[in-house]
Amino acid sequence: MTPKAFHAMSYGVYIVSTWDNGRPTGCTANCAAQITSSPATVMVSINKDNHTNRCIADCGYFAISVLSEKTDPSVIGTFGFRSGKDFDKFSAVPYAVLGKLPVVTDACAYIVCKVVKTMDTSTHTVFLGEVTDADVLSDDPPMTYAYYHTVIKGKTAKNAPTYIAEEAPKDKYVCSVCGYVYEGAIPFAELPEDWSCPVCGRPKSVFRKTP
């Protein structure tokens, strides 16, 4: 089996959010899809190791913020490479409570769902939700998984269903937190000391030169 064959399928980039005992929390996801139109139902796949998984199960609701090509890449890093157990992700990202759930405002659309069924897999829980609210936030084109990788040069979190371990490219600087590869025109050594990773926001000091 060649896992890269799965990359030919269509994926987006989303922030799936919910409440954690009254505190907003969430995670980055790339597997979400509409299942039926009447009633409107949507599914998301969330890794069991993600704090968001348990919170969705406890809350019974989840929201999907559909990220656009103009979304600040740091949003993806904040929700994809830090745990909501010990970090308030929404403290670093603008949001609004829409449809009674926290939604990232730097997105092109949102969908709020009530969990009506779950499917258990070895590593992920698939939550099926009946849509209770949805709206468009901007006309910006939705970000695809391919755009995230080819244009933003972002990497996949290990908890994502499409994660494939890959060796870092040679002679390049790689963020040790999120895996972002710096390939800018300015030599890495000449970047200002206050420069930070565009995906996870960590400082220049966490980057490592590949052998």
Number of C-alpha atoms within 10 A of each C-alpha: 4 5 9 11 8 10 11 8 9 12 19 19 24 30 23 30 27 29 21 18 10 8 11 21 27 31 27 27 28 22 19 21 15 14 14 11 10 8 10 13 19 22 21 22 24 27 21 17 12 20 18 26 23 16 21 23 15 13 15 17 23 30 31 30 25 29 28 23 18 13 17 15 19 18 26 23 27 25 26 26 19 17 18 22 12 8 13 17 21 21 10 12 16 13 16 12 11 17 16 15 20 25 31 26 20 19 28 22 22 23 23 27 25 20 20 13 12 15 10 11 11 7 13 19 18 19 25 23 25 24 22 16 15 16 12 12 14 13 10 15 13 20 20 19 20 18 17 18 13 11 9 15 16 23 20 23 19 14 18 19 16 16 13 13 9 7 7 15 12 10 10 15 23 22 24 14 17 25 22 23 23 19 12 8 6 9 10 16 9 7 12 9 10 9 13 18 23 20 25 23 17 20 14 19 13 14 22 15 16 13 9
